[in-house]
Amino acid sequence: MKKRAIIYIILAGILWGTSAIFSFYLKNLGFSPLQMTAMRGTVSAVIMSTYVFVTNKSLFKVSLRDFFLFACGGVTMFLSAFFYYESINVASVSIAVMLMYTAPVMVTAFSVMFLGEKLTWLKVVSILCMLLGCAFITGLFGGVKFNLWGFVAGLLSGVSYSTYNIVAKIQMNKQCNPLSASVYCYLFMALIALCVSNVPEIFSIASN
């Protein structure tokens, strides 16, 4: 189980890292950050819902308490994705990635303040090494151009992502099924994004 968890973490990191490549090309095609968020949420919701429908329909049945937690997760996922794409759009991938990965700092702080976890030296050193590594890898020390809104959007992306992680941890502590959580979080994310993005324009750009 422990080895499988490590593999899942590595795969999640690979998938997350490659998302910036796709967002870069989608931006050049003319899609807005809101539209990219809508596409991401909708595709994920469809895939996850189809998988659960085929494998175990009972996972769609959740309590009102869990439904509220999933809604909160969907909101934070929407905000995280939107601000991430917005930061890439107005600043750069380097800035967006670096600021997104301030999330572990915030998750650690939130966990200590609200979940009763202990702040250890190992956690502090790990966070500092992670931030330094991201700075070198993304070329942040190479003289990237500063954009105030891009910086703020990237920081908000990190805050939103860290909040999602806290919500997800609460979900797991309350014994919520991970698949149910994923399905409903993506459904809420997609619903919000579709309501605030120009959906007809998505099809118009895609057809060109």
Backbone as a printed PyTorch tensor [residue, N CA C, xyz], in Angstrom:
tensor([[[  0.8390,  -1.2120,   0.0000],
         [  0.0000,   0.0000,   0.0000],
         [  0.8730,   1.2610,   0.0000]],

        [[  1.9650,   1.2400,   0.7910],
         [  2.8260,   2.4050,   0.8640],
         [  3.5140,   2.6560,  -0.4810]],

        [[  3.9810,   1.5590,  -1.1340],
         [  4.6320,   1.6920,  -2.4370],
         [  3.6520,   2.2230,  -3.4730]],

        [[  2.4070,   1.7460,  -3.4100],
         [  1.3970,   2.2080,  -4.3530],
         [  1.1200,   3.6900,  -4.1660]],

        [[  1.1100,   4.1410,  -2.9030],
         [  0.8740,   5.5620,  -2.6230],
         [  1.9770,   6.4230,  -3.2310]],

        [[  3.2190,   5.9570,  -3.1310],
         [  4.3500,   6.6930,  -3.6930],
         [  4.2240,   6.7720,  -5.2170]],

        [[  3.8250,   5.6610,  -5.8340],
         [  3.6370,   5.6380,  -7.2930],
         [  2.5450,   6.6170,  -7.7060]],

        [[  1.4500,   6.6550,  -6.9380],
         [  0.3550,   7.5750,  -7.2360],
         [  0.8240,   9.0240,  -7.1520]],

        [[  1.6560,   9.3210,  -6.1430],
         [  2.1680,  10.6840,  -5.9680],
         [  3.0480,  11.0780,  -7.1550]],

        [[  3.9080,  10.1450,  -7.5930],
         [  4.7810,  10.4180,  -8.7390],
         [  3.9530,  10.6390, -10.0050]],

        [[  2.9510,   9.7870, -10.2340],
         [  2.0960,   9.9310, -11.4150],
         [  1.3240,  11.2480, -11.3730]],

        [[  0.8390,  11.6180, -10.1830],
         [  0.1140,  12.8920, -10.0360],
         [  1.0270,  14.0620, -10.3750]],

        [[  2.2900,  13.9840,  -9.9200],
         [  3.2520,  15.0400, -10.2140],
         [  3.5370,  15.1510, -11.7030]],

        [[  3.6600,  14.0010, -12.3790],
         [  3.9130,  14.0030, -13.8230],
         [  2.7360,  14.6170, -14.5740]],

        [[  1.5260,  14.1980, -14.2150],
         [  0.3300,  14.7180, -14.8860],
         [  0.1560,  16.2100, -14.6260]],

        [[  0.4080,  16.6160, -13.3950],
         [  0.2780,  18.0290, -13.0570],
         [  1.3240,  18.8610, -13.8000]],

        [[  2.5510,  18.3430, -13.8670],
         [  3.6180,  19.0650, -14.5400],
         [  3.3560,  19.2520, -16.0290]],

        [[  2.8020,  18.2320, -16.6700],
         [  2.5380,  18.3300, -18.1080],
         [  1.3310,  19.2060, -18.4280]],

        [[  0.4990,  19.5040, -17.4360],
         [ -0.6840,  20.3380, -17.6950],
         [ -0.2940,  21.7400, -18.1470]],

        [[  0.8590,  22.2280, -17.6760],
         [  1.3140,  23.5640, -18.0800],
         [  1.6270,  23.6130, -19.5670]],

        [[  2.1040,  22.4920, -20.1240],
         [  2.4080,  22.4310, -21.5560],
         [  1.1310,  22.6010, -22.3700]],

        [[  0.0780,  21.8590, -21.9730],
         [ -1.1910,  21.9420, -22.6990],
         [ -1.8260,  23.3230, -22.5510]],

        [[ -1.7380,  23.8900, -21.3560],
         [ -2.3320,  25.2100, -21.1380],
         [ -1.6310,  26.2750, -21.9750]],

        [[ -0.3200,  26.1140, -22.1800],
         [  0.4460,  27.0590, -23.0040],
         [ -0.0650,  27.0460, -24.4490]],

        [[ -0.2750,  25.8520, -24.9900],
         [ -0.7550,  25.7410, -26.3610],
         [ -2.2160,  26.1630, -26.4880]],

        [[ -3.0320,  25.8560, -25.4830],
         [ -4.4370,  26.2710, -25.5040],
         [ -4.5530,  27.7900, -25.4560]],

        [[ -3.6690,  28.4270, -24.6940],
         [ -3.6640,  29.8900, -24.6320],
         [ -3.3500,  30.4730, -26.0020]],

        [[ -2.3840,  29.8750, -26.6980],
         [ -2.0090,  30.3630, -28.0220],
         [ -3.1080,  30.1490, -29.0600]],

        [[ -3.9770,  29.1790, -28.8090],
         [ -5.1060,  28.9560, -29.7180],
         [ -6.2240,  29.9610, -29.5060]],

        [[ -6.1940,  30.6670, -28.3810],
         [ -7.1910,  31.7060, -28.1290],
         [ -8.1460,  31.4260, -26.9920]],

        [[ -7.9320,  30.3100, -26.2600],
         [ -8.8020,  29.9980, -25.1330],
         [ -8.4160,  30.8580, -23.9300]],

        [[ -9.4230,  31.3540, -23.2130],
         [ -9.1930,  32.1600, -22.0180],
         [ -8.9600,  31.2470, -20.8160]],

        [[ -8.3930,  31.7830, -19.7270],
         [ -8.2060,  30.9800, -18.5140],
         [ -9.5050,  30.3520, -18.0040]],

        [[-10.6060,  31.1050, -18.0780],
         [-11.8920,  30.5560, -17.6400],
         [-12.3280,  29.3920, -18.5250]],

        [[-12.1140,  29.5250, -19.8260],
         [-12.4940,  28.4610, -20.7460],
         [-11.6300,  27.2250, -20.5540]],

        [[-10.3420,  27.4220, -20.3010],
         [ -9.4690,  26.2780, -20.0260],
         [ -9.8810,  25.5810, -18.7360]],

        [[-10.2850,  26.3640, -17.7450],
         [-10.7640,  25.7880, -16.4840],
         [-12.0380,  24.9880, -16.7140]],

        [[-12.9390,  25.5350, -17.5510],
         [-14.1940,  24.8410, -17.8590],
         [-13.9290,  23.5230, -18.5770]],

        [[-13.0050,  23.5370, -19.5380],
         [-12.6840,  22.3110, -20.2800],
         [-12.0490,  21.2760, -19.3630]],

        [[-11.1470,  21.7320, -18.5280],
         [-10.4770,  20.8090, -17.6060],
         [-11.4900,  20.1670, -16.6590]],

        [[-12.3500,  20.9840, -16.0570],
         [-13.3340,  20.4610, -15.1190],
         [-14.3380,  19.5460, -15.7830]],

        [[-14.8060,  19.9210, -16.9810],
         [-15.8280,  19.1320, -17.6740],
         [-15.2890,  17.7820, -18.1180]],

        [[-14.1110,  17.7860, -18.7430],
         [-13.5150,  16.5230, -19.1910],
         [-13.2600,  15.5970, -18.0040]],

        [[-12.7240,  16.1510, -16.9200],
         [-12.4480,  15.3400, -15.7230],
         [-13.7370,  14.7900, -15.1290]],

        [[-14.7800,  15.6370, -15.0720],
         [-16.0620,  15.2090, -14.5020],
         [-16.6890,  14.0910, -15.3320]],

        [[-16.6200,  14.2180, -16.6520],
         [-17.1970,  13.1970, -17.5380],
         [-16.4620,  11.8690, -17.3850]],

        [[-15.1290,  11.9350, -17.3940],
         [-14.3360,  10.7030, -17.2720],
         [-14.5670,  10.0190, -15.9250]],

        [[-14.5150,  10.8040, -14.8320],
         [-14.6890,  10.2300, -13.5080],
         [-16.1060,   9.6920, -13.3160]],

        [[-17.1030,  10.4410, -13.7970],
         [-18.5030,  10.0040, -13.6570],
         [-18.7570,   8.7150, -14.4380]],

        [[-18.1880,   8.6280, -15.6340],
         [-18.3460,   7.4210, -16.4540],
         [-17.7180,   6.2160, -15.7730]],

        [[-16.5370,   6.4310, -15.2010],
         [-15.8420,   5.3400, -14.5150],
         [-16.6570,   4.8350, -13.3190]],

        [[-17.1650,   5.7610, -12.5150],
         [-17.9530,   5.3720, -11.3450],
         [-19.2690,   4.7210, -11.7690]],

        [[-19.8850,   5.2330, -12.8310],
         [-21.1510,   4.6700, -13.3260],
         [-20.9680,   3.2220, -13.7690]],

        [[-19.8340,   2.9400, -14.3930],
         [-19.5630,   1.5860, -14.8990],
         [-19.1350,   0.6410, -13.7790]],

        [[-18.3480,   1.1420, -12.8340],
         [-17.7730,   0.2640, -11.8090],
         [-18.6150,   0.1340, -10.5410]],

        [[-19.1850,   1.2550, -10.0740],
         [-19.9300,   1.1960,  -8.8050],
         [-20.8720,   2.4050,  -8.6810]],

        [[-22.0960,   2.2640,  -9.1670],
         [-23.0490,   3.3810,  -9.1670],
         [-23.3910,   3.8700,  -7.7650]],

        [[-23.2330,   3.0020,  -6.7660],
         [-23.6100,   3.3780,  -5.3990],
         [-22.7520,   4.5240,  -4.8630]],

        [[-21.6040,   4.7680,  -5.4890],
         [-20.7240,   5.8490,  -5.0340],
         [-21.3130,   7.2270,  -5.3120]],

        [[-22.3490,   7.2790,  -6.1520],
         [-23.0180,   8.5600,  -6.4040],
         [-23.8840,   8.9730,  -5.2120]],

        [[-24.2370,   8.0000,  -4.3530],
         [-25.0790,   8.2970,  -3.1910],
         [-24.2060,   8.8020,  -2.0440]],

        [[-24.4070,  10.0440,  -1.6590],
         [-23.6130,  10.6350,  -0.5790],
         [-24.5320,  11.3660,   0.3980]],

        [[-24.0590,  11.5890,   1.6010],
         [-24.8420,  12.2990,   2.6030],
         [-24.8080,  13.8020,   2.3390]],

        [[-25.7070,  14.5390,   2.9730],
         [-25.7600,  15.9890,   2.8170],
         [-24.4670,  16.6310,   3.3170]],

        [[-23.9060,  16.0920,   4.3960],
         [-22.6450,  16.6050,   4.9350],
         [-21.5240,  16.4500,   3.9200]],

        [[-21.4430,  15.2530,   3.3220],
         [-20.4040,  15.0020,   2.3220],
         [-20.6200,  15.8740,   1.0850]],

        [[-21.8880,  16.0540,   0.7150],
         [-22.2200,  16.8690,  -0.4620],
         [-21.6980,  18.2970,  -0.2710]],

        [[-21.8470,  18.8250,   0.9300],
         [-21.3590,  20.1770,   1.2280],
         [-19.8320,  20.2340,   1.1320]],

        [[-19.1600,  19.2120,   1.6630],
         [-17.7000,  19.1610,   1.5920],
         [-17.2160,  19.0720,   0.1430]],

        [[-17.9330,  18.2920,  -0.6710],
         [-17.5610,  18.1590,  -2.0780],
         [-17.7670,  19.4800,  -2.8190]],

        [[-18.8240,  20.2080,  -2.4500],
         [-19.0700,  21.5180,  -3.0650],
         [-17.9220,  22.4750,  -2.7390]],

        [[-17.4750,  22.4620,  -1.4940],
         [-16.3380,  23.3050,  -1.0930],
         [-15.0850,  22.9110,  -1.8680]],

        [[-14.8910,  21.6040,  -2.0400],
         [-13.7520,  21.1280,  -2.8140],
         [-13.8210,  21.5850,  -4.2580]],

        [[-15.0210,  21.5530,  -4.8470],
         [-15.1970,  21.9980,  -6.2220],
         [-14.8890,  23.4710,  -6.3990]],

        [[-15.3090,  24.2870,  -5.4360],
         [-15.0400,  25.7300,  -5.4900],
         [-13.5410,  25.9920,  -5.4400]],

        [[-12.8370,  25.3370,  -4.5310],
         [-11.3960,  25.5540,  -4.4040],
         [-10.6340,  25.0260,  -5.6210]],

        [[-11.1110,  23.9200,  -6.2170],
         [-10.4870,  23.4040,  -7.4310],
         [-10.6630,  24.3820,  -8.5860]],

        [[-11.8570,  24.9620,  -8.6940],
         [-12.1120,  25.9520,  -9.7390],
         [-11.1920,  27.1610,  -9.5830]],

        [[-11.1100,  27.6970,  -8.3750],
         [-10.2860,  28.8730,  -8.1320],
         [ -8.8070,  28.5740,  -8.3790]],

        [[ -8.3670,  27.4050,  -7.9430],
         [ -6.9670,  27.0290,  -8.1300],
         [ -6.6070,  26.9520,  -9.6030]],

        [[ -7.4380,  26.2730, -10.3990],
         [ -7.1670,  26.1220, -11.8290],
         [ -7.2520,  27.4630, -12.5520]],

        [[ -8.2880,  28.2510, -12.2390],
         [ -8.4540,  29.5390, -12.9210],
         [ -7.2780,  30.4730, -12.6680]],

        [[ -6.8930,  30.6370, -11.4110],
         [ -5.7940,  31.5440, -11.0960],
         [ -4.4650,  31.0290, -11.6460]],

        [[ -4.3090,  29.7130, -11.7100],
         [ -3.0940,  29.1230, -12.2840],
         [ -2.9910,  29.4670, -13.7700]],

        [[ -4.0840,  29.2410, -14.5120],
         [ -4.0830,  29.5630, -15.9380],
         [ -3.9750,  31.0730, -16.1710]],

        [[ -4.5830,  31.8560, -15.2920],
         [ -4.5120,  33.3120, -15.4160],
         [ -3.0720,  33.7840, -15.2200]],

        [[ -2.3720,  33.1950, -14.2630],
         [ -0.9860,  33.5640, -14.0180],
         [ -0.1130,  33.2070, -15.2210]],

        [[ -0.3510,  32.0430, -15.8130],
         [  0.3820,  31.6530, -17.0200],
         [  0.0780,  32.6190, -18.1600]],

        [[ -1.1910,  33.0250, -18.2510],
         [ -1.6340,  33.8700, -19.3510],
         [ -0.9960,  35.2550, -19.3200]],

        [[ -0.8920,  35.8720, -18.1340],
         [ -0.4040,  37.2470, -18.0520],
         [  1.0580,  37.3460, -17.6230]],

        [[  1.6060,  36.2710, -17.0590],
         [  3.0020,  36.3110, -16.6170],
         [  3.7990,  35.2650, -17.3890]],

        [[  4.0140,  34.1140, -16.7750],
         [  4.7620,  33.0460, -17.4400],
         [  4.5100,  31.7390, -16.7150]],

        [[  4.8650,  30.6360, -17.3780],
         [  4.7480,  29.3220, -16.7490],
         [  5.6310,  29.2550, -15.5100]],

        [[  6.8210,  29.8390, -15.5820],
         [  7.7710,  29.7990, -14.4550],
         [  7.1750,  30.4310, -13.2080]],

        [[  6.6160,  31.6390, -13.3760],
         [  6.0110,  32.3360, -12.2430],
         [  4.8240,  31.5460, -11.7010]],

        [[  3.9690,  31.0640, -12.6030],
         [  2.7650,  30.3380, -12.1910],
         [  3.1100,  29.0840, -11.3990]],

        [[  4.0730,  28.3120, -11.9130],
         [  4.4530,  27.0590, -11.2410],
         [  5.0740,  27.3440,  -9.8810]],

        [[  5.9680,  28.3130,  -9.8390],
         [  6.6500,  28.6420,  -8.5860],
         [  5.6570,  29.0680,  -7.5190]],

        [[  4.7230,  29.9410,  -7.8930],
         [  3.7590,  30.4410,  -6.9140],
         [  2.7160,  29.3870,  -6.5470]],

        [[  2.3560,  28.5300,  -7.5110],
         [  1.4630,  27.4220,  -7.1950],
         [  2.0760,  26.5450,  -6.1100]],

        [[  3.3860,  26.3600,  -6.2020],
         [  4.0440,  25.4760,  -5.2430],
         [  4.4530,  26.1720,  -3.9570]],

        [[  3.8310,  27.3300,  -3.7060],
         [  3.8430,  27.8500,  -2.3380],
         [  2.7770,  27.1210,  -1.5270]],

        [[  1.9450,  26.3320,  -2.2220],
         [  0.8560,  25.6060,  -1.5620],
         [  1.3240,  24.7250,  -0.4080]],

        [[  2.4230,  23.9500,  -0.5430],
         [  2.8530,  23.1340,   0.5940],
         [  3.1340,  23.9500,   1.8530]],

        [[  3.6450,  25.1790,   1.6590],
         [  3.8880,  26.0480,   2.8080],
         [  2.5660,  26.3530,   3.5110]],

        [[  1.5600,  26.7000,   2.7030],
         [  0.2560,  27.0570,   3.2640],
         [ -0.4560,  25.8410,   3.8480]],

        [[ -0.3260,  24.7000,   3.1780],
         [ -0.9360,  23.4720,   3.7040],
         [ -0.3480,  23.1370,   5.0700]],

        [[  0.9700,  23.2510,   5.1730],
         [  1.6340,  22.9800,   6.4520],
         [  1.1370,  23.9450,   7.5270]],

        [[  1.0580,  25.2340,   7.1830],
         [  0.5980,  26.2380,   8.1530],
         [ -0.8470,  25.9790,   8.5690]],

        [[ -1.7190,  25.6970,   7.5710],
         [ -3.1320,  25.4340,   7.8670],
         [ -3.2960,  24.1680,   8.7080]],

        [[ -2.4790,  23.1410,   8.3970],
         [ -2.5770,  21.8780,   9.1380],
         [ -2.1910,  22.0620,  10.6060]],

        [[ -1.1720,  22.8980,  10.8270],
         [ -0.7460,  23.1780,  12.2050],
         [ -1.8070,  23.9890,  12.9330]],

        [[ -2.3780,  24.9880,  12.2520],
         [ -3.3520,  25.8880,  12.8970],
         [ -4.7130,  25.2430,  13.1130]],

        [[ -5.1850,  24.4550,  12.1030],
         [ -6.5710,  23.9850,  12.1510],
         [ -6.7400,  22.4820,  12.3620]],

        [[ -5.7060,  21.6950,  12.0360],
         [ -5.8500,  20.2420,  12.1320],
         [ -5.0060,  19.6290,  13.2390]],

        [[ -4.3010,  20.4760,  13.9780],
         [ -3.5520,  19.9880,  15.1350],
         [ -2.2860,  19.2280,  14.8200]],

        [[ -1.7520,  19.3750,  13.5970],
         [ -0.5120,  18.6840,  13.2590],
         [  0.6950,  19.4270,  13.8380]],

        [[  1.7930,  18.6990,  14.0370],
         [  2.9990,  19.2950,  14.5950],
         [  3.9100,  19.8080,  13.4800]],

        [[  4.5320,  20.9530,  13.7270],
         [  5.5000,  21.5050,  12.7900],
         [  6.8830,  20.9960,  13.1840]],

        [[  7.4550,  20.1510,  12.3400],
         [  8.7610,  19.5600,  12.6330],
         [  9.8430,  20.2140,  11.7710]],

        [[ 11.0880,  20.0340,  12.2040],
         [ 12.2140,  20.5740,  11.4350],
         [ 12.2970,  19.9210,  10.0660]],

        [[ 11.9300,  18.6530,   9.9820],
         [ 11.9720,  17.9380,   8.7010],
         [ 11.0080,  18.5830,   7.7000]],

        [[  9.8280,  18.9710,   8.1710],
         [  8.8660,  19.6230,   7.3000],
         [  9.3900,  20.9750,   6.8260]],

        [[  9.9720,  21.7320,   7.7370],
         [ 10.4970,  23.0540,   7.3920],
         [ 11.6080,  22.9490,   6.3560]],

        [[ 12.5540,  22.0360,   6.5880],
         [ 13.6770,  21.8560,   5.6610],
         [ 13.1710,  21.3610,   4.3030]],

        [[ 12.2040,  20.4380,   4.3100],
         [ 11.6520,  19.9080,   3.0640],
         [ 10.9920,  21.0090,   2.2360]],

        [[ 10.2430,  21.8740,   2.9090],
         [  9.5670,  22.9750,   2.2120],
         [ 10.5830,  23.9390,   1.6040]],

        [[ 11.6140,  24.2800,   2.3650],
         [ 12.6420,  25.1950,   1.8630],
         [ 13.3800,  24.6040,   0.6680]],

        [[ 13.7050,  23.3240,   0.7340],
         [ 14.3750,  22.6570,  -0.3860],
         [ 13.4730,  22.5960,  -1.6070]],

        [[ 12.1850,  22.3320,  -1.3930],
         [ 11.2280,  22.2770,  -2.4970],
         [ 11.1190,  23.6210,  -3.2000]],

        [[ 10.9990,  24.7060,  -2.4230],
         [ 10.8860,  26.0430,  -2.9930],
         [ 12.1590,  26.4350,  -3.7450]],

        [[ 13.3020,  26.1040,  -3.1780],
         [ 14.5680,  26.4210,  -3.8320],
         [ 14.7220,  25.6340,  -5.1310]],

        [[ 14.3280,  24.3600,  -5.0880],
         [ 14.3950,  23.5200,  -6.2860],
         [ 13.4950,  24.0390,  -7.3940]],

        [[ 12.2730,  24.4350,  -7.0370],
         [ 11.3290,  24.9860,  -8.0240],
         [ 11.8880,  26.2710,  -8.6370]],

        [[ 12.5150,  27.1000,  -7.8020],
         [ 13.0710,  28.3660,  -8.2850],
         [ 14.1610,  28.1290,  -9.3230]],

        [[ 15.0300,  27.1470,  -9.0700],
         [ 16.1040,  26.8380, -10.0140],
         [ 15.5640,  26.1960, -11.2930]],

        [[ 14.6610,  25.2210, -11.1240],
         [ 14.1510,  24.4750, -12.2760],
         [ 13.3470,  25.3680, -13.2170]],

        [[ 12.5320,  26.2440, -12.6590],
         [ 11.6830,  27.0930, -13.4950],
         [ 12.4200,  28.3030, -14.0430]],

        [[ 13.6710,  28.5120, -13.6110],
         [ 14.4380,  29.6410, -14.1240],
         [ 14.0900,  30.9530, -13.4650]],

        [[ 13.5430,  30.8970, -12.2560],
         [ 13.1290,  32.1240, -11.5680],
         [ 14.3140,  33.0270, -11.2630]],

        [[ 15.4910,  32.4230, -11.1250],
         [ 16.6890,  33.2100, -10.8530],
         [ 17.3570,  33.7090, -12.1400]],

        [[ 16.6890,  33.4290, -13.2640],
         [ 17.2860,  33.7990, -14.5460],
         [ 16.8050,  35.1250, -15.0860]],

        [[ 16.0810,  35.9000, -14.2830],
         [ 15.6690,  37.2280, -14.7230],
         [ 14.3330,  37.2520, -15.4340]],

        [[ 13.3060,  36.5390, -14.9230],
         [ 11.9930,  36.5780, -15.5410],
         [ 11.3500,  37.9410, -15.3010]],

        [[ 10.4590,  38.3380, -16.2190],
         [  9.7930,  39.6280, -16.1000],
         [  8.7190,  39.5650, -15.0230]],

        [[  8.6320,  40.6190, -14.2230],
         [  7.6650,  40.6620, -13.1310],
         [  6.3630,  41.2980, -13.6060]],

        [[  5.2620,  40.6430, -13.3140],
         [  3.9370,  41.1670, -13.6280],
         [  3.1140,  41.0750, -12.3500]],

        [[  2.6290,  42.2200, -11.8550],
         [  1.9660,  42.2470, -10.5560],
         [  0.7460,  41.3420, -10.5150]],

        [[ -0.1480,  41.4600, -11.5150],
         [ -1.3600,  40.6310, -11.5000],
         [ -1.0030,  39.1560, -11.6830]],

        [[  0.0100,  38.8810, -12.5210],
         [  0.4390,  37.4920, -12.6810],
         [  0.9520,  36.9220, -11.3750]],

        [[  1.6820,  37.7560, -10.6140],
         [  2.2000,  37.3320,  -9.3050],
         [  1.0490,  37.0730,  -8.3310]],

        [[  0.0890,  38.0130,  -8.2840],
         [ -1.0510,  37.8730,  -7.3660],
         [ -1.8880,  36.6510,  -7.7390]],

        [[ -2.1420,  36.4690,  -9.0540],
         [ -2.9360,  35.3270,  -9.5070],
         [ -2.2500,  34.0120,  -9.1530]],

        [[ -0.9210,  33.9560,  -9.3390],
         [ -0.1810,  32.7470,  -8.9840],
         [ -0.2440,  32.4590,  -7.4950]],

        [[ -0.1480,  33.5190,  -6.6990],
         [ -0.2260,  33.3540,  -5.2500],
         [ -1.6200,  32.8820,  -4.8280]],

        [[ -2.6600,  33.4470,  -5.4560],
         [ -4.0340,  33.0260,  -5.1620],
         [ -4.2640,  31.5760,  -5.5820]],

        [[ -3.5950,  31.1680,  -6.6550],
         [ -3.6720,  29.7740,  -7.0730],
         [ -3.1060,  28.8600,  -5.9930]],

        [[ -1.9760,  29.2690,  -5.4130],
         [ -1.3800,  28.4860,  -4.3400],
         [ -2.2650,  28.4260,  -3.1070]],

        [[ -2.8830,  29.5670,  -2.7650],
         [ -3.8040,  29.6120,  -1.6130],
         [ -4.9990,  28.7040,  -1.8550]],

        [[ -5.5710,  28.7820,  -3.0600],
         [ -6.7480,  27.9600,  -3.3960],
         [ -6.4020,  26.4820,  -3.3840]],

        [[ -5.2450,  26.1450,  -3.9440],
         [ -4.8270,  24.7430,  -4.0000],
         [ -4.5660,  24.1910,  -2.6040]],

        [[ -3.9510,  25.0040,  -1.7450],
         [ -3.7030,  24.5510,  -0.3790],
         [ -5.0120,  24.3700,   0.3820]],

        [[ -5.9800,  25.2660,   0.1250],
         [ -7.2950,  25.1390,   0.7620],
         [ -7.9890,  23.8680,   0.3100]],

        [[ -7.8550,  23.5460,  -0.9910],
         [ -8.4290,  22.2980,  -1.5020],
         [ -7.8240,  21.0890,  -0.7890]],

        [[ -6.5030,  21.1240,  -0.5680],
         [ -5.8460,  20.0150,   0.1160],
         [ -6.3630,  19.8410,   1.5390]],

        [[ -6.6250,  20.9580,   2.2160],
         [ -7.1810,  20.8850,   3.5650],
         [ -8.5930,  20.3020,   3.5360]],

        [[ -9.4040,  20.7720,   2.5690],
         [-10.7700,  20.2470,   2.4190],
         [-10.7270,  18.7540,   2.1210]],

        [[ -9.8070,  18.3470,   1.2360],
         [ -9.6860,  16.9270,   0.8880],
         [ -9.2820,  16.0940,   2.1070]],

        [[ -8.4060,  16.6520,   2.9310],
         [ -7.9820,  15.9220,   4.1290],
         [ -9.1480,  15.7650,   5.1030]],

        [[ -9.9650,  16.8080,   5.2200],
         [-11.1640,  16.7150,   6.0700],
         [-12.1050,  15.6450,   5.5260]],

        [[-12.2490,  15.6100,   4.1920],
         [-13.0960,  14.5920,   3.5600],
         [-12.6180,  13.1910,   3.9080]],

        [[-11.3190,  12.9660,   3.8120],
         [-10.7780,  11.6370,   4.1020],
         [-10.8870,  11.3030,   5.5850]],

        [[-10.7130,  12.3140,   6.4520],
         [-10.8600,  12.0860,   7.8930],
         [-12.2810,  11.6870,   8.2540]],

        [[-13.2350,  12.1500,   7.4570],
         [-14.6360,  11.8090,   7.6860],
         [-15.0600,  10.5780,   6.8940]],

        [[-14.0620,   9.8490,   6.4000],
         [-14.2860,   8.5780,   5.7100],
         [-15.0650,   8.7210,   4.3980]],

        [[-14.9140,   9.8510,   3.7270],
         [-15.5350,  10.0080,   2.4130],
         [-14.7990,   9.1180,   1.4080]],

        [[-15.5420,   8.5310,   0.4830],
         [-14.9110,   7.7090,  -0.5350],
         [-14.1300,   8.6000,  -1.5100]],

        [[-12.8610,   8.2900,  -1.8010],
         [-12.0520,   9.1380,  -2.6900],
         [-12.6620,   9.3120,  -4.0770]],

        [[-13.2730,   8.2490,  -4.6090],
         [-13.8780,   8.3500,  -5.9400],
         [-15.1110,   9.2530,  -5.9220]],

        [[-15.9370,   9.1120,  -4.8980],
         [-17.1040,   9.9850,  -4.7650],
         [-16.6640,  11.4400,  -4.6420]],

        [[-15.6320,  11.6620,  -3.8470],
         [-15.1130,  13.0170,  -3.6620],
         [-14.6170,  13.5940,  -4.9770]],

        [[-13.8750,  12.7960,  -5.7420],
         [-13.3310,  13.2730,  -7.0170],
         [-14.4450,  13.6110,  -8.0040]],

        [[-15.4300,  12.7230,  -8.1060],
         [-16.5410,  12.9410,  -9.0450],
         [-17.2730,  14.2340,  -8.7290]],

        [[-17.6940,  14.3960,  -7.4910],
         [-18.5070,  15.5710,  -7.1390],
         [-17.6920,  16.8660,  -7.1340]],

        [[-16.4270,  16.7870,  -6.7330],
         [-15.5920,  17.9880,  -6.7790],
         [-15.4320,  18.4770,  -8.2100]],

        [[-15.1950,  17.5490,  -9.1350],
         [-15.0480,  17.9360, -10.5380],
         [-16.3780,  18.4010, -11.1340]],

        [[-17.4720,  17.7910, -10.7100],
         [-18.7840,  18.2230, -11.1900],
         [-19.0750,  19.6590, -10.7650]],

        [[-18.7840,  19.9680,  -9.5060],
         [-18.9910,  21.3420,  -9.0260],
         [-18.0350,  22.3030,  -9.7210]],

        [[-16.8070,  21.8970,  -9.8920],
         [-15.8290,  22.7300, -10.5960],
         [-16.2990,  23.0330, -12.0140]],

        [[-16.7420,  21.9910, -12.7290],
         [-17.2000,  22.1690, -14.1090],
         [-18.4380,  23.0590, -14.1700]],

        [[-19.3700,  22.8710, -13.2440],
         [-20.6090,  23.6560, -13.2360],
         [-20.3090,  25.1410, -13.0540]],

        [[-19.4350,  25.4610, -12.1050],
         [-19.0780,  26.8550, -11.8550],
         [-18.3880,  27.4530, -13.0790]],

        [[-17.4100,  26.7180, -13.6240],
         [-16.6340,  27.2270, -14.7580],
         [-17.5020,  27.4220, -15.9950]],

        [[-18.4120,  26.4970, -16.2440],
         [-19.2810,  26.6160, -17.4220],
         [-20.2380,  27.7940, -17.2980]],

        [[-20.6280,  28.1130, -16.0720],
         [-21.5590,  29.2270, -15.8500],
         [-20.9030,  30.5870, -16.0850]],

        [[-19.5920,  30.6740, -15.8970],
         [-18.9250,  31.9800, -15.9850],
         [-18.0300,  32.1100, -17.2220]],

        [[-17.9460,  31.0730, -18.0360],
         [-17.1250,  31.1530, -19.2470],
         [-18.0250,  31.2120, -20.4810]],

        [[-17.4590,  31.6470, -21.5680],
         [-18.1920,  31.7630, -22.8410],
         [-18.1440,  30.4100, -23.5450]],

        [[-19.1290,  29.5550, -23.2650],
         [-19.1350,  28.1900, -23.7920],
         [-19.2310,  28.1530, -25.3200]],

        [[-20.1360,  28.9420, -25.9560],
         [-20.2000,  28.9110, -27.4390],
         [-18.8570,  29.2400, -28.0830]],

        [[-18.1040,  30.1430, -27.4530],
         [-16.8040,  30.4970, -28.0230],
         [-15.8190,  29.3340, -27.9550]],

        [[-15.9600,  28.4820, -26.9480],
         [-15.0980,  27.3000, -26.8480],
         [-15.2620,  26.4370, -28.0840]],

        [[-16.5110,  26.1910, -28.4720],
         [-16.7770,  25.3660, -29.6620],
         [-16.3340,  26.0820, -30.9280]],

        [[-16.4780,  27.3960, -30.9330],
         [-16.0750,  28.1720, -32.1100],
         [-14.5670,  28.0920, -32.3280]],

        [[-13.7870,  28.2360, -31.2490],
         [-12.3300,  28.1680, -31.3570],
         [-11.8940,  26.7440, -31.7100]],

        [[-12.5370,  25.7580, -31.0760],
         [-12.1720,  24.3570, -31.3070],
         [-12.4470,  23.9330, -32.7410]],

        [[-13.4560,  24.5260, -33.3700],
         [-13.8310,  24.1250, -34.7390],
         [-12.9540,  24.7660, -35.8040]],

        [[-12.1790,  25.7970, -35.4170],
         [-11.3240,  26.4920, -36.3830],
         [ -9.9840,  25.7570, -36.5980]]])
